[in-house]
Amino acid sequence: MIIRPLTGLIGAEITGLDMNDLDEVSLAELDRAFAKHLVLCVRDQSLAPSDLVNITNRLGGPGDTPYLTGLKEYPDVVPVVKEADEKSPHTFGAGWHTDFTFQERPPAKTLLYAVDTPVAGGDTLYANLYAAYDALSEGMKTALKSLNAVHSATKSYGPQATLKNHLENMTIINDDQEPDTQIHPVICRHPVTKRPALWINPTYTIRFENMTHEESMPLLDYLNQLIVNPRFCCRVRWEPGTLTLWDNRCTQHCATSDYQGYRREMWRTTVAGQAPIAFA
């Protein structure tokens, strides 16, 4: 296994590893790399949907995936497909976010496998939420530790959400009424590394607890802009056979919509997580 960091703060590319042949030594080395780099881009894989399910089980078992429709024989595997002739350029996953923070127990990890990719474009960007927290002033860290945030699926999957209108070859089911909200700490402690992470995102975090939307937005906007500062980010360029794994407990990510007229197909699974823990 050869591990090459993508940047100084986040991401690594791995070669020389067969994810279908993970022994205990390789799995332990992968776990150590995951804790260090947060995003692992594993090249040159040959995976069927059943293989992706098996790998997901090895990493902790599948998480619950609402609103999205999986493969018929493998419902935990969600195909993320953009055909070349689609009218909208919008890509599933465009816009910075952390996966499914509107859940009581959001995913611990996400796996995304590239089946078909454009010649160029369709990259995914990732941001390090540990580094964003570390960059805050001591006064801001203290203030944020006392706050919780309200998370909701309403923008993407609520009754008025238009995401599915841009994705002609994916089956997305909106809520027929306003979705429930979840309250999570703004500063979370990672259950493995014990490090603090600034755990908000612009897609699902709608306000601070006990504050209005108008009161919350100036600070949320500032924090979300801080998180995506280039020095905290990396970029993964996809090619068929690439499997990328990322840690939802300490990252945001964003797909790019720059390949209209070309086909892109990915398979996505998530690993079940636990309720976020406040950092004290």
N, C-alpha and C positions, 0 to 999 in steps of 0.2 A: 504494500500500500504506500503510495507516494502522495503526500499532502503538500500543496502549494498555496499559501495564503493569497487571496485576491487583493486585499488591502491590508493596511496596518491594524484596522480595528474590527473588521467583519468579513467573513466569507473565506472559503477555501475550496480549491478544486482537488478532487481525488482521482487518481488513476491507479491501475493495478489492483483493483478490488472487484470481485464478482459478488454482487448483492444477493445472488441466488445461492451462494456458497459461503455463508457467514458462519464461521466457527466461533467459539466463545472468545478466543483471543482477538479475532478481528472485530467482533461486536464490542468488546471492551475498548479497543483502540478507536473504534468509530464513536463510541460514547464520549471518550476523552476529547476527540477532535470536535465533536458537536458542542460540548461545553465551552471549548476555547473559541471556536470560530462562529458559532450560532447558525451559520448557513453553510451547507456542504453540497457541492456540485460534483456528483459522481458520474464520470464519463464512461462511455463505451459499454453500456448495459444492454441486455436483450431480454426484455420482460414482457410476459403476457399478463393480462389482468389478474389471473390466479397468483402469479409471482408477486405482484404488487400487494395483494391481500396478505400473502404469507409474510412479506417483509414488514408490513404494517403490524401484523400480529407479533412478530419478533420484537418490535419496538414499543409494544404496550397495548395493542389492540385498537380497533377502529372507534372513532368518535361518532357522535350523532350528527347527521348532516341534513338539516331541514331545508326546505324550499328547492333544493336541487335534486334532479333525477339521475340516479346511477344506472350503470349497465344492467340489463335484465337479469343476467346470471350472477352478477357481482354488484349488488346495489350499493356497496360501500365505495365502489370505484365510480367517480363522476367524470364523464367525458367533457372536456372543455374544448369545444370545437368552434372554429371560425372558418367558413368556407370562402373560397376566392371570390364568389359572385354575390356576397352579402352586401346590402345597400349601406348599412351603417359601418363606419370604421371602428366603432367602440368595441373594446375587448373585455371579456369577463375578467374581473380583478383589476381593472384600471382604476386609479385613485388610491392613494395611500390608505392602508388599513392593516389591522391585525385580525386574523380570521375569527369570525363568529364570537366577538367579545360580548354580544348580546345574550349569550348562553350563561347559565349558572356555572357550568364547568366548561369553559372554552377549550378548544383543542390544545394539547401540549405541543404537538408537532404537526406539520403538513408535509406531505410527499407529493411531488409533481413530476410526472414522467413524460418526456417528449416523444411522441409517436411520429409526428410530421411537423416540420417547421419551415418557415419561409427562408429564402436565401439570406436575407438580412431583415432585421426588425423583429419585434415580438419579444424583446429582452424583458427580464424582470429585475427591478431594483429592490434593494433591501436596506433597512436602516437599523442601527444598533441602539436599543432603548437603554442599555446600561450607560453607554457613552453620553447619551443625551442627559441622563440624570446626573452623571459626574460633572457635566459642564454647567450645571445650575449653581447659583450663589448659595451660600449656606442659609441665608434668609429665605430664599425661595424653596429650598429643600425642606426646611422646617415648616413653612406654610403649607406645602403640598402634602406632607405626611399626614396632616389632619383632615384632608379632603377625601371624599368619595366621589365617583363620577357615575352618571346615569348612561347606560348603554342600551341601544335599541336597534332593531333591524328595519325600522320604518323607512329609511331613505332608499334601501335596496329592495326590500321585500314587503313593504306595507301596502295598503290598498291603493295608494296613489303612486307607488313606485313605477318607474318606467324602464328599469334595467332590462327586463325581459324583452322589451320592444326592440332593443338593439342587437339581440342575439337570436338569429333566425334558426339556428341549428342546435340550440340547447332548450331543454324543457325546465322552465323555472315557474314555480307556483307561488304567487303572492298571497299574503294573508288577506282574508276577506274583512277583517276588522283590525284596528290598531294593535300591533303586536305588544306583548308584555315587555317591560323593561327589566334590566338587571343593574344592581348597584355593586361596583367594584372599587377597591382602593385605587387612588391615583398613583401612588408609589407602591409597587408590589415587590415582595421578596421571592426570588426564584427558588423553587423547592429543592433544586439540586445544588446550584452554586451558592445559594444564600445571598446573592448580590441584589441590590435594589435596581429596579427598572422603572422608567417613566411610562406608565401603562395607560395611555390614551391613544385615540386615533380619530381622524376626521370623518370616517365613514360611519362608525357606530357610536362614538361618544357624543351625546347630544347636549349635555350640560353637566354642571356640578350638582351634587345632591344639595337640596335646600336653597338653591339659587335658580333664578330664571335663566332662560336661554340668552336673553340680552345681557345679563350680568356675566354669564359664563364665557361668552364667545371671545371677548378680547384676550383673555388669558389662554383659552384653548387654542386660539389661532396662533398666539405667540409660541406656545409649547410645540404645536404641530409643525410650525416652520423651523423651530430649533432642531427637532428630531431629524428632519430631512436635509440638514446641512451636509454638503458633499463629503466633509471629512468623516462623517458617521456612516457613510453608505458604501455599498458595493453594487456591481451590476453583473448579472449572469446572462451570458449569451447562449441560447439554446441551440442544440443540434440533435437530430434523432438519436435516441439511445442515452440521452442525458437524464439522470434522476437527481433532482435537487430536494434536499430536506432542510427545513428551517424550524427554528424554535419560536413558537408563537408567544411564549412567555416573556420574550425580551427583544422582539423585532416588530417592525412594520414592513410591508412590502407593497409593490405597485407594478402592475403589468403595463407595458407600453402598447399603444394602439397606432403603430406606424407601419403596418404591412398590408393595408387594404389592397385587394386584388390577388392575394396569396393565401394559401391554405395553412392553417395551424391546428394541430390536434394534440391535446395533452390529456393524461389521466391523473386524477387527483384523489388522494385519500387523506384522512386525518387520523391522528393518534389521540385517543381519549385523554383528557386532562382532568385537573381538579379545580376546585374553586380557588380563585386568586387569593393570596395571603398578603395582608398589609405588612409593610416594612416598618419596624418600630425601632 
